[in-house]
Each structure stands twice: as C-alpha cells, then as structure tokens.
Amino acid sequence: MARSKSEVDSESDESMSQFKEKVRGFNKVKILKLLFSLMDECEAISTENCMLKDTCSKLKGDVQMLEKTIQKLEQANEILTSEQDKKKLFP
C-alpha cells in the first residue's frame, strides 16, 4: 500500500531527529569524517546520475532510429503486398 506524502515526510523528520541526536555526541574529527563520507557519496550519486542521463539519451536516439526503421519496413511491406496483389490479378 502506498504511503501518503505526509507519512513519508513524518518518517523523514523522525529519521533526521534521530540522526541529529546521534551526531550531537560526535567529536569534531568524527563529524568531519562523516561530512567527507557524505560528500563522497553525493559525488558518486551525481556521477551515476550523469551516466544514467547519458544512457537515457543514447537509448532515446536508438528508439528514434528503430522507429524510422520500422516505418521504412512498413512502407516496403506495403509495396511488396501491392506487387503481390497485382501479380494475382494479372498473372
């Protein structure tokens, strides 16, 4: 069952509160390590997002090419079908 936006927001607020409580006890060195870890993770996610966008763009181009190919094949099929029909009428 899908959760409402308010439920998700509420859970996010609770998680953030728990995170804040946990971090309060950290010393400066531990917080810096956490910060650098978060920055690395953010960079990795950004890189992955860029790669996914590139892949989607390439796939979009492939789909357009395939649509054109399908259109050409359908036209060729119509021509062949009409030629066969003519041969049946005029053997």
N, C-alpha and C positions, 0 to 999 in steps of 0.2 A: 504494500500500500504506500502510495506517495505521501511524503510529509509536506506540510504547508511551509511557506517561506518563513512564517513566524516561528515555527518549531525549529527549523534549521538555524535561524538567527539566534534563538534562545540557546540552543546547544553550542553554537559558536561563542556566544557570550560566556557561557559556563566554562567552556574549554579555555577561553582567554583568561578568565578569572583564576582558574586552576593554574594556568601557566604563570601568571603574574605572581601568585603565591609561592610557587616553586622557585621562581627566579629571585625573589626577594632575599633568599638565603645564600645566593651565589656571591662569590667574591669577584673582584674586577677581572681577574685572569680567566675565571670560568665563564663570565659573561662575554669577554672578548672572543674566547674560543667558540662559544655559541653563535655570536654575531658573525664570525668568519665562516662558520659552517653554514649558517643561513644564507650568507652572501654567495657561497659556492653553489649551494643548492638552487638559489634563484638564477644564477648564471647558467647552470645546467638546464634548468627548465626553459629559460629563454632560448638557449641554443637548440633544444629539442623542438620548441615551438617554431623556430625559423626553419628547421629541417622539415617539419610537418607541412608548413606553408609551401615550401618549395616542392615537396612531393605532391601536394594537392594541385598546385599549379601545373605540374607536369601531367598529372592524371587528367586534369581538365583538357589540356591540349590533346592527349590521347583520345579522350572521349569525342572531342570535336572531329578529329581525324577519322575515327571509326564511324561517326555519323555520316560524314561525307562519303566514305567508302560504301556504307550501306545504301546511301542514296544512289550512288553510281551503279551498284549491283542491282538495285531495284529497277533502274532505268534499262540496264542491259537485259534483265529478265523480261521486261515488258516488250522490248524489241524482239527478243527470241520467241516469245509467246506469239506475238503478232505474225512473225515469219512462219511459225509452225501452223498457225491458223490459215494463212494464205496458201500454204502447201496442201492443206487438207481440202480447201475449196477448189484449188487449181492444181491437181496432181500432174 
